[in-house]
Amino acid sequence: MTQDIKFITHTKELIDNLKSVCAQYGLGNDGNEFKIITQVFLYKFLNDKFRYAVKQQKPELADAANFSEALKALSEDEYLFLVYSLDANIPRLKPEHLISHLFAVQNNADFAKTFDDTLRQISIENADVFSVKSFSGAKDTLFDELTQFISDSSQRDAFAKALINKLFEFSFEEMFAQKYDFFATIFEYLIKDYNTDSGGKYAEYYTPHAVARIMAQILVPAPVKGVKCYDPSAGSGTLLMSIAHQIGESNCTIYSEDISQKSSNMLRLNLVLNSLTHSIPNVIKTNTIAQPTYLDTKFDYIVSNPPFKLDFSDFRDDLEKDAFKKRFFAGIPNVPKSKKESMAIYLLFIQHIMHSLSDTGQAAIVVPTGFITAQSGIEKKIRERLIEYGWLRGVVSMPSNIFASTGTNVSVLFLDKQADNEHIVLMDASKLGETVKEGKNQRTVLTPQEEARIINTFNNKEAIVDLSVVVSKADIAAKNYSFSAGQYFEVKIEYVDITAEEFAEKMQGFESRLASLFTEGNALDQEIQKQLKGLKYE
């Protein structure tokens, strides 16, 4: 077994073991199971990250038989000097915060309280770097008092012991030394049971990795540095992670907003696992449309898979106020009489994104495919503005069911304030992909070759029959501002030159075939008449 496969296997086993502990104590499929699994995993990751960083900074500690005792033996000045010398993104832990220390004292009285107190102290002392803020500026806690989710207080010590024993069995430290980059895989495995579109599960849509990669590699085809990336409806951060990997984690700063506390906490974990801890202070839990934190901030790259349907009736009238009008130039959707109808909130997100682009900014936005051909309304006004300003770089219409959680056909808009308005790429990739079954749902999956074909065709501005066209700003205006590739494909009738003899031969073949059909028809008519004459009344 190769080292990377071994690490992935051990890490997945750890996650499964933590879920097993929850199940043994009655928390399987409980609403709090998600918090316990993700927070305990985060504690484990931060613990091992700290141990690894300290050993790199002070090698003699790596040889100590008992790391936590050796760390405790340092003088206060030595400890402070050591901690201050660490990278700002490394958590600050004390000897008594370490898993090895908790493992050693697990048989002490009130161990559950010790466990919860430890996590609370870590939260307090690392709030500046690791806390997610809300619109009001309040910071969340990094960890909850996890043993309090066990309703039977007599079981809490045993529950805390079981968790610590699982954490003690395995270390991430060697992973950090080897610099393996597979934490996207681990993150997806970690949250897979909480990322479905059903009942008490995590119901925010999860952008497929293929779509995220296509968006990132079209947006950033060449190296860039020192850029700001933003997602106004970030969810767990799939799109942000993809563009950060494409740019390079050290070359960009991440900003995000999302109304869901659970999404914001998942994004924090994703940032930690992907060497983007420095961006955690920029993660804001807020209503992006009603209470935007970054209204006056401009971004170099914006990626978004905004909600297509979300009830905004409670704050819809507030959006009419002057303070917001400059964002929503095309208008604010009306609230339908039936709440079951589409609320079209994605139209507000598109306008918000356009407002948030820097002078050289670029964006990739997932939209319902119906948006690109609507004949009137806010949709058409937005398309007209994009063409009028020359911001449309192109559109890719994706295959049906590429999202397992929604059957809505989607397209991706690519905006660029410095777009080439004579070579706008419109692509219909709806016929690509392979159908696979995931549980009760069917979805379409793009092969790596198809992903590469979409990316290369778009970036090279190629026109390929039945796949893509390259049009100008004027062409789109002439087509009533339609962004659908199919409306620009040429209708081709193929003509084949044949000789008089070949024509006569074909005609004779047609005549012979027709005569044969007539003969068969006559025989069938006679047989039917014969059968009818044989019918008798009884």
Beta strands, then each sheet from edge to edge (+ up, - down):
strand 1: 133-134
strand 2: 227-231
strand 3: 252-258
strand 4: 283-285
strand 5: 299-304
strand 6: 357-368
strand 7: 392-397
strand 8: 410-416
strand 9: 424-428
strand 10: 434-438
strand 11: 441-445
strand 12: 468-471
sheet 1: 1+ 4+ 3+ 2+ 5+ 6+ 8- 7+ 9+ 12-
sheet 2: 10+ 11-
end
